[in-house]
Amino acid sequence: MKAYYIASSAYRALTARKDGPSLYDVCDPVLGGAPSGNPHLAKFYKTALGNPALRVLLRRAGLPELGDRARLARLREALVRARDDERPDWEAAGRPVADLLDTIALDHPRPPAVPFNGTAPALQQIDGAIRDCAQHLLRSYRQNGFLPTFAAFNLIGDPDMRGRELIMALTGLNSRGYKNSSLLFNLARVFIARSPARAVVNPPWTGIAEPMWEPMQIRHRSAYYDAFFIEALIGFLESGLASPSDATAARRAIADMVDFCINISREEVRSAAGERFDVITALAPAPHPRFSRFFAQIKQDLGFGIYVPDCDTTACSFSAATQAGSNDPILDQPLLDFYAGYQVREGVNEPRVTVPLNDNIDYEGGVATWIDNLAGERPYGNDLDPTLNLDILEVSFRNLARWKVLETPSRLATVHRIIGFQKRLAASGAFANPRSHIYYLPELYCAYFGRCYAAYLALPLAAQAAIDPDGAFDFIRARVLAYVQGEMLVAEMNVFDAALALIALGHLGADPKTFAPALICIVSRLGEGGRRGPFRAYEWNKMKTPTRILVGGPEVTSAFVLMGLAVARRRMGANSE
């Protein structure tokens, strides 16, 4: 991002004509003084929205309709009720904010079309990029003792979060702190999106995955991230490009990350039937997440005090450990028995999805995200993401024999219902709609389907027939390939988009000639990351509540580029034989 753009955008925001009360005119009388009622709302306001830098940026961002004293009074009264009531009526408290939220217009990225370039880079350039990415990961691991990932807030929020979805969040989440932050973040979104500050907070970019420009990035570690770093380093070892010393370093890092995933991040919970299961928590206890002391306190102040396990981190950790050759007894647990209790069955347990932000899709057969801990806490309510369900299928295929899936009708039925859920998603075209996804982009869904499809193809033919007697996987494959080839490859891409395209294309058996645009994108931008790595940080996954929180980092980009190039290289080699 050019300094001129930031400077000129900031100047316009700082010199704009103020037209109506600002965020601080609204909130200071209610939340700016000595805290009363529930103290977290005021604390959150002062920590996240009342900081000096944001005050300066938004001081001239006003809303003319709040010049109506009655409307301003209703908004302030809603904030008072959220602050003071022991059990607030969150729909009533959120309604004035939801009405304002419906006045903003945000769109998902729509990259312009570009001519198809079919001239792929030389194999030496591809190999060089793989080595550069691997060296970056190994160097970062050596320097930090782990591979860091970063979280960054985009205060303009997600285009799919409108007034209706805000009410869903406020009434479906369980943690009061999380409700407080969702309410205030979404109020701030209105003032940002309807003022020149919008250009500072949300500058344009190339491609789909959002670059992480925000200066305040929270470094941390999670088993979910380690699982994919493990896969990337395994891909490096399998490529045959690692020197003996790099191979030794990679194996050591893999062993350490496997231990972090399935031992340090292990947590015991109860299944729906009351049985004890060991699952993997989203954030291990301190000090393992590696937050700085400053950000550990900020996390608490923003309402993220309690983290619980989730089905995706568990699936990906088990998968990575399996791929790394671990024989830890935790892997013997048939996770499908546990997941069955979180699987939506129409008319039976539909209320399990309490935050249905993507209710444009049919949830039947899908597995929900968050796992209740032993204390019964569920701070995020629950939602259901399609990509997560691909990870459940993938780990089930890798452990098909170990878990006796084909020999156990109930486990096979759980798999069949997830496949049915995915087939309906593909048939409707909803997989390509960003609104259908809670934590991911459609482009990432395509890449993760490729991983899942590869694990499926690795099974014996008889097992494939039992798992998918109706040909759902080939049906979904055709839809995903059409999207990648007909939408992604013919538009401007950034490096992360290109890596996701290669993962999908390579695993789904596409013609290697179609790899060229993605390969060109990656090789031509090698070095864009400057001193931080070969490439910049991009959006890997996100949260839509309490606002748009991006997760990624330079190491994440290197990992996905490495995986994409390794898969493409293997496919290109197979095609030349």
C-alpha positions, 0 to 999 in steps of 0.5 A: 500500500503506497504511503501517498494513498494512506496519507491522502485518505487520512487527510480527507478523514481528518478534515471532513465536514462533520455532519451529525453526532460522532461515535464519541458524542453518542457513547461518551455520556454513557460509557466514558465516565465511571463504570456502572452496571456490567463494567465490561461494556465501558472497559471495552469501549475505552480499550477498543474504540476510545483509544486516541488514534481512533478518536482522532480518525473518527472525530469528524465522522458523524451521522446526520440522522442522529441529529434527531434527538429522539433517535439519539436518545433511543440509541443511548437508552439501548446502550444503557440497558446493555450496560445496566440490566442484569439480563439484557434483552439483547434483541431490543438493545441491538435494534437501534444499532442494527437499523443503523447497520443496514444503512451501510453498503459493503461488497466482497472483492470482485477482481477484474478479468485478465487474459489467460497466460498459459506460459508457466515458469521454468521448473527451476523457478518453482523449485526455488520458490519452494526452497525459499518458503521452506527456508523461511519456515525453518528460519522462523521456527529456529528464531521463535521456537514456534511458527507464529500466526497473527490476528488483526482487526478490520474495523469496517467489518464483514459485508455479510454482517448486516442488522439481521446478522447482528441480532442473530449474534447478540441473541445466539452468543453466550458470553456477555463480553462477546455480546458487548464487543459485537454490539460496540464494534458494529456501532463503530462500523457505521461511523467508519463505513459512512465517512472518509475514514473508510478508505483508511481502515479498508483500502483496496487490494488485489485479488480475493484474500485480504492483505493484513495491513493493520499495524496492530497484529496479535502474534499467537500460536494454535494447534490449528495453525501448527497442523497446517505448518506440519502439512507444509513441511511434510510437503517439503520433505516429499518434494525431494528438494530438502538438503540433509540439514533442512530435512533434519530441521523439518523433522524436528519441527514436525515432531515438536508441532505434533506434540503441541497439537495432540498433547499440549493442546489436549483437553478432555470433554464429554460427548453427547452420550456422556463419554469422555473424549480427548479433543484439541482446544483452540488456544492452549493454556498460557503461556503456550499461545505465546501472547505478549503480556500486553496482548494477553490483557487486551484479549481479556479486555475485548471479551475473549477470556474463555476459549473452548475446543472446536471440531476443526482444530481437533480434526486438523490436529489428528490429521496432521499427527496421522500424516506425520506417523504418530501412534499416540493413543489419542488417535485411536479415539473414533472421532466420528462417534464424538462428532455425531453428537454435534451433527445437525439432524433436521427436526431433532437438534437444529437449535444446536446452531445458535448463530446461523449467520449462513442460514442461506444453506441447509445445515442437515448433516453438517457438524457444528463448530464449537465443543462444550468444555467440561464446565459446560461453557459455550461462549460463542454459542455455535455455528456451522461451517462447510469447510470445517466439515471437509476437514472432518471427512479428510481425517476420517478417510486417513483413519478409516481402518483405525476407526473401523468406519466401514465396519461400524454402521453408525460411523459410516452413516455420519460420514454419509450425512456429511457428504450429503451436506456437501453435495447439496452445497455444491448442487446449489452453488452456495459453496461459491457464495461468501455468505455460506462460510463462517470462517473461510473464503470460498476459494479456501473451501476449494483448496480444502476440498482438494485435500479431502478429495486426495485423501478419498482417492488414496483409499482402496476402490472398495472403500471409496464405493462404500463411502460414496456409492452415489458419486457425490465426490466426482459431482462436487469435484466438477463444480469446484474445478469449474469455479477455480478455472472459470472464476479464479484463474481468469481474474486478478489474483494475489499470491494467497489466491494463487496458492489456494488455486494450485492446491485445488487444481493439483489435488483434483487432477486438473490439466497442468496447463491450467496451472500457469496463471497461478504459478506466474502470480507466485513466482513473479511476486517472490520477494514482496514480503521484504524482510519478513519473508518471501511473501506478504501476510494475507487472510487465511481465515476470519471471524465475522463477529465481533467484527472482521478479524483476519488470521494469517501471517508471512509464515502462513503465506509461505506454508500455503505457497509451499503446499500449492507449489509442491502439489502442482510440481508433483502433478506436473511431474506425473503428467510428463511421465 
